[in-house]
């Protein structure tokens, strides 16, 4: 009998033991978050400053739940990045399933937001409420990324809590490897959403 699991039941140790996943801590696996980043225009900065203001308005009236994070913070950033426009397609609550070859277990779940370009996965986005840590969401995001039907190309993901943003790159080969960007925090001095936008725009420019 096939055993069905939900991504929220999966931790990083499970992915390491059952899928051979390995963490790479050197920067050379994931140069896209730091090299050849597009400029942020003055207009984009003004819009991102307004998103930051929205964040502070929301945290003054807790709790800041997941749907509010997606609606008020993540959605405007994706709009500013141009990811709602052609050639991109947005899929919300995209169903996925991956099966372990030897154990007969299937992991089923739903990706919060999937950005596609010509059927290739541009970015997988996992959103959480403000109190959720990005570390706690990492295994769930990687599970979704492992379900990308195009293993020959890297898969990129983003975890967003509304306050914190972190990017993930997964490269699948004989041994699947992943690497992380630093964590960008909306309440830090300045506006780290500028860098979040730059990385999203950089990923959207990668060849499919």
For each residue, the residues with C-beta under 8 A, 3 or more apart:
1: 104
2: 104 105 106
3: 103 104 105 106
4: 105 106 107 108
5: 9 10 105 106 107 108
6: 9 10 107 108 109
7: 10 107 109 139 140 143 144
8: 109 140
9: 5 6
10: 5 6 7 14 15 107 139 140 143
11: 14 15 139
12: 15 16 21 138 139 142
13: 16 17
14: 10 11 17 18 139
15: 10 11 12 18 19 21 139 142 143 146
16: 12 13 19 20 21 22
17: 13 14
18: 14 15 100 103
19: 15 16 100 146 176
20: 16 175 176
21: 12 15 16 142 146 176 177 178
22: 16 175 176 177 178
23: 177 178 179
24: 28 29 30 177 178 179
25: 179
26: 29 179
27: 30 31 34 179
28: 24 31
29: 24 26 169 171 177 178 179
30: 24 27 33 167 169 179 180 181
31: 27 28 34 35
32: 35 36 156 169 199 202 203 206
33: 30 167 169 181 182 199 202
34: 27 31 37 181
35: 31 32
36: 32 202
37: 34 195 198 199 201 202
38: 198 201 202 205
39: 198
40: 44 45 48 194 197 198
41: 44 45
42: 45 46
43: 46 47
44: 40 41 47 48 80 194 197
45: 40 41 42 48 49 191 194
46: 42 43 49 50
47: 43 44 50 51 76 80
48: 40 44 45 51 52 77 80 191 193 194 197
49: 45 46 52 53 191
50: 46 47 53 54 76
51: 47 48 54 55 72 73 76 77 80 193
52: 48 49 55 56 186 191 193
53: 49 50 56 57
54: 50 51 57 58 72 73 76
55: 51 52 58 59 72 73 162 163 186 187
56: 52 53 59 60 187
57: 53 54 60 61
58: 54 55 61 64 68 72 73 130 162
59: 55 56 62 64 130 163
60: 56 57
61: 57 58
62: 59 130
63: 129 130 131
64: 58 59 68 69 129 130 131 162
65: 68 69 129
66: 69 70 127 128 129
67: 70 71
68: 58 64 65 71 72 129 162
69: 64 65 66 72 73 74 127 128 129 130 160 161 162
70: 66 67 73 74 75 112 113 127
71: 67 68 74 75
72: 51 54 55 58 68 69 75 76 162
73: 51 54 55 58 69 70 76 77 160 162 186
74: 69 70 71 77 78 113 125 127 160 162
75: 70 71 72 78 79
76: 47 50 51 54 72 73 79 80
77: 48 51 73 74 80 81 193 196 197 200
78: 74 75 81 83 84 90 113 115 200
79: 75 76 82 83 84
80: 44 47 48 51 76 77 197
81: 77 78 197 200 201 204
82: 79 85 88 201 204
83: 78 79 88 90 115 122 123 200 204
84: 78 79 88 90
85: 82 88
86:
87: 117 118
88: 82 83 84 85 115 116 117 122 204
89: 115 116 117
90: 78 83 84 113 114 115 116
91: 94 111 113 114 115 116
92: 112 113 114
93: 110 111 112
94: 91 110 111 114
95: 108 109 110
96: 108 109 110 111 144 147
97: 106 107 108 109 147
98: 106 107 143 146 147
99: 104 105 106 107
100: 18 19 103 104 105 106 107
101:
102:
103: 3 18 100
104: 1 2 3 99 100
105: 2 3 4 5 99 100
106: 2 3 4 5 97 98 99 100
107: 4 5 6 7 10 97 98 99 100 143
108: 4 5 6 95 96 97
109: 6 7 8 95 96 97 140 143 144
110: 93 94 95 96
111: 91 93 94 96 114 124 125 126 144
112: 70 92 93 125 126 127
113: 70 74 78 90 91 92 124 125 127
114: 90 91 92 94 111 121 123 124 125
115: 78 83 88 89 90 91 121 122 123 124 125 204
116: 88 89 90 91 119 120 121 122
117: 87 88 89 120 122 204 208
118: 87 208
119: 116 150
120: 116 117 150 153 208
121: 114 115 116 124 148 150 155 156
122: 83 88 115 116 117 156 203 204 206 208
123: 83 114 115 156 157 158 200 203 204
124: 111 113 114 115 121 141 144 145 148 155 156 157 158
125: 74 111 112 113 114 115 157 158 159 160
126: 111 112 137 140 141 144 157 158 159 160
127: 66 69 70 74 112 113 159 160 161 162
128: 66 69 132 134 136 137 159 160 161
129: 63 64 65 66 68 69 132 161 162
130: 58 59 62 63 64 69 161 162 163
131: 63 64 161
132: 128 129 136 137 161
133: 136 137 161 164
134: 128 137 138 159 161 164 165 166 183
135: 138
136: 128 132 133
137: 126 128 132 133 134 140 141 159 161
138: 12 134 135 141 142 159 168 180
139: 7 10 11 12 14 15 142 143
140: 7 8 10 109 126 137 143 144
141: 124 126 137 138 144 145 157 159 168
142: 12 15 21 138 139 145 146 157 168 170 178
143: 7 10 15 98 107 109 139 140 146 147
144: 7 96 109 111 124 126 140 141 147 157
145: 124 141 142 148 155 157 168 170 178
146: 15 19 21 98 142 143 170 172 176
147: 96 97 98 143 144
148: 121 124 145 151 153 155 170 172
149:
150: 119 120 121 153 155
151: 148 172
152:
153: 120 148 150 208
154: 169 170 171
155: 121 124 145 148 150 169 170 172
156: 32 121 122 123 124 167 168 169 170 203
157: 123 124 125 126 141 142 144 145 167 168 169 170
158: 123 124 125 126 165 166 167 168 200
159: 125 126 127 128 134 137 138 141 164 165 166 168
160: 69 73 74 125 126 127 128 164 165
161: 69 127 128 129 130 131 132 133 134 137 164 165
162: 55 58 64 68 69 72 73 74 127 129 130 186
163: 55 59 130 185 186 187
164: 133 134 159 160 161 183 184 185 186
165: 134 158 159 160 161 183 184 185 186 192 193 196
166: 134 158 159 180 181 182 183 184
167: 30 33 156 157 158 180 181 199 203
168: 138 141 142 145 156 157 158 159 178 179 180 181
169: 29 30 32 33 154 155 156 157 178 179 180
170: 142 145 146 148 154 155 156 157 176 177 178
171: 29 154 176 177 178
172: 146 148 151 155 176
173: 176 177
174:
175: 20 22
176: 19 20 21 22 146 170 171 172 173
177: 21 22 23 24 29 170 171 173
178: 21 22 23 24 29 142 145 168 169 170 171
179: 23 24 25 26 27 29 30 168 169
180: 30 138 166 167 168 169
181: 30 33 34 166 167 168 184 199
182: 33 166
183: 134 164 165 166
184: 164 165 166 181 188 192 193 195 196
185: 163 164 165 188 192
186: 52 55 73 162 163 164 165 191 192 193
187: 55 56 163
188: 184 185 192
189:
190: 194
191: 45 48 49 52 186 194
192: 165 184 185 186 188 195 196
193: 48 51 52 77 165 184 186 196 197
194: 40 44 45 48 190 191 197 198
195: 37 184 192 198 199
196: 77 165 184 192 193 199 200
197: 40 44 48 77 80 81 193 194 200 201
198: 37 38 39 40 194 195 201 202
199: 32 33 37 167 181 195 196 202 203
200: 77 78 81 83 123 158 196 197 203 204
201: 37 38 81 82 197 198 204 205
202: 32 33 36 37 38 198 199 205 206
203: 32 122 123 156 167 199 200 206
204: 81 82 83 88 115 117 122 123 200 201
205: 38 201 202
206: 32 122 202 203
207:
208: 117 118 120 122 153
